[in-house]
Amino acid sequence: MRFMDYIRLSSDKEEEIVFRSLKVGIIKDDIEYRDIIERLSNKHQYIKESIDILNSVNKKLKKYYKGKYKYGFCINEDKPVIDIKIRKNHKEVLYTEYLKVNDKFDKIKRQFEKEISYKDHFTSS
């Protein structure tokens, strides 16, 4: 897991490290990552939008899929969208949504990284 080691170099807070390495994926169980996002959203209001994004994409998922998997925050534990047993045209729709959601979530993470680097720059000087 060299990626996590790389991220640890740029931040000393565990919550920040985990948040920066998260993505949205299809998962079976909702892991503690949602709690981390909620705690960070208390400090940074714009992070709360990521939970709203996740809830909206899960509503769209329920239109096509009624199984045990759902969209959630993960690092590497996700299941590929194409492995879910649904119609082919529904897979294409869900894959497109998967890409859009991760793009939106990446924008939130970039804003968070800019804010952290900005604070670090001025506190270390």
Phi, psi and omega in degrees: 000061182294332180300314180296323178296321178296316181292325179299332180294330185265355179208148181254356180264128184299320180298318179295320180298312182294315181300318182293338181261359181285158170215170176261130180211175178275120182229165179270312182243141176280114184271179186294359183297329179296324178295321179297317180295321179294321178294318179292328180289341173291327179273323184235103189300324184293341179291336179299335178298330180296326177291320177297319178298316180296317179296320181291322180287330176291328175295319178292324179297322181293340176293328187249339189221131182245018185275199186273350181268154177208168175285140179200173178277134182207170175253301178224004189273010187279159177258136178299140181301326183287347179273353178283140184273090174216176179298153184299317181292331176288326177298321179296319179295315181293325178293320177297317177297320178302315179294318180296316182295317179294328176294315178297317180294323177295325177295320177296317180294323178295320178297319178297316180296321177297318180295318179294315180294327177294315179295317180297322182296317184273341177275334180275345183282000000 
